């Protein structure tokens, strides 16, 4: 049984990480919509597939960016 519990813990931690990343992406998309209007499909996909560190960097960049493209220009 310890093996099963280990797998369950790993799966739970992975699910929590994915959920947090999804929430971070949703917030960034909302901020972009408020500042620049609805993001293009390409930008939306890029944000939704980004890792947590990149999302954090882009979330900081939105404060000074002049376009949606500038936010996600480089990871």
N, C-alpha and C positions, 0 to 999 in steps of 0.2 A: 503493500500500500504506500510506502513512502515515495516510491517512484511516481505513482499517480498524483500524489499531492504536489510533488515538484513540478510536474507537467501542468497541473492546474494553476499553480502560482505563476509560472512562466506565461501561460496563456492569459491569465488575468492581468499581469503587468503589461503585456503586449497590447491587450485591449484598452487599458487605461492610457497608454502612450498614444495609440491611434486616435482615441477619443479626444485627447487633449490637442493633438495636432489638427484634427478636424475643426475643433472649436477655434483655434488660433487662425486657421485659414478663413473661417466664416467671419471672424472679427475684421481681419484685414480686408476681405472683400467688401464688407459693409462700409468700412472707412473709405475705401477707394471709391465706392459708389457715391458716398456723400461728398467727397472732394472733387472727383473727376467725372461723375456719371457712371452708368453701368460699364464694368470692364468688358473688354472683348472676350470672346470664347477662348482665344489662345492664352490670354493673361489669366483667366479663371482656371483653366486647366493647369497652367504653370504653378499657380498658387496652391491649388488642391493637391498637387503632387510633390510640393516642396517639403523638405525636412524641417524639424522644429527650429534649428539654428538659423536657417535661411529665412523662415517666416518671421523670426524675431528681428533679424537685420532689416528685412523689408518693412516691418511695422515701424521701426525707428525712422527709416528713410522716407516714409510717407509724410512726415512732418515738414520736410524741406523740398520734396519733389514738386516739379511743375507739371508732370504728366504721369499717367498710369504706367506708361512704358518705362519711365525713369525709375520708378519704384522697383520694378522687377528686371531691370536691365542686366545686372550681373548678380549671381548668387552671393 
